[in-house]
Amino acid sequence: MSNKKYKSIGEPMDCLAEECAEVIQVIMKIKRFGLLNWHPDFSKKFNNKIQLEEEMCDVEERIKQVRKYLKEQS
């Protein structure tokens, strides 16, 4: 959810699933290429470790949204 304009687009659980998939993708890149490696199209300052941290923050934000949604449904 790097772009905040997409925060409210889509169902909360769908968005959470997508963010979880992105975390999995980064973890697999780390397993293959290393924690401090980076995508050749990106800056060396944007390595896999930073990308994982950002994706985990996105998951945490989506979890909050799903919790709020679940409370609203009860």
CORMO-V712339 format. One record per residue. N is the residue number from 0. SS is DSSP state (H for helix, E for strand, - for the rest). OMEGA is omega as a letter, one per 40 degrees, with the letter a starting at -180 (NA if undefined). D_CENTER is the distance of its C-alpha to the mean C-alpha in Angstrom with 1 decimal. Layout:
# CORMO-V712339
N_SS_OMEGA_D_CENTER, N_SS_OMEGA_D_CENTER
This chain:
# CORMO-V712339
0_-_a_6.5, 1_-_i_8.3, 2_-_a_11.4, 3_H_a_12.6, 4_H_i_15.1, 5_H_a_12.8, 6_-_a_12.1, 7_-_i_15.1, 8_-_i_15.2, 9_-_i_15.1, 10_-_a_15.7, 11_H_a_13.6, 12_H_i_13.4, 13_H_i_12.6, 14_H_i_9.6, 15_H_i_8.5, 16_H_i_9.5, 17_H_i_7.7, 18_H_i_4.1, 19_H_i_6.2, 20_H_i_7.6, 21_H_i_5.2, 22_H_i_5.3, 23_H_a_8.9, 24_H_i_9.5, 25_H_i_8.9, 26_H_i_11.0, 27_H_i_13.5, 28_H_i_13.8, 29_H_i_14.6, 30_H_a_17.1, 31_H_a_18.7, 32_H_i_18.9, 33_-_a_18.3, 34_-_a_16.2, 35_-_i_17.9, 36_-_a_18.1, 37_E_i_16.6, 38_-_a_16.5, 39_-_i_20.0, 40_-_a_19.2, 41_-_i_17.3, 42_-_i_18.9, 43_-_i_19.6, 44_-_a_18.1, 45_-_a_14.6, 46_E_a_14.7, 47_H_i_12.4, 48_H_i_12.5, 49_H_i_11.3, 50_H_i_8.5, 51_H_i_7.5, 52_H_i_8.3, 53_H_i_6.3, 54_H_i_2.8, 55_H_i_5.2, 56_H_i_6.5, 57_H_i_4.4, 58_H_i_5.2, 59_H_i_8.4, 60_H_i_9.1, 61_H_i_8.8, 62_H_i_11.0, 63_H_a_13.4, 64_H_i_13.7, 65_H_i_14.5, 66_H_i_17.0, 67_H_i_18.6, 68_H_a_19.0, 69_H_i_20.5, 70_H_i_22.9, 71_H_a_24.0, 72_H_a_24.8, 73_-_NA_27.2
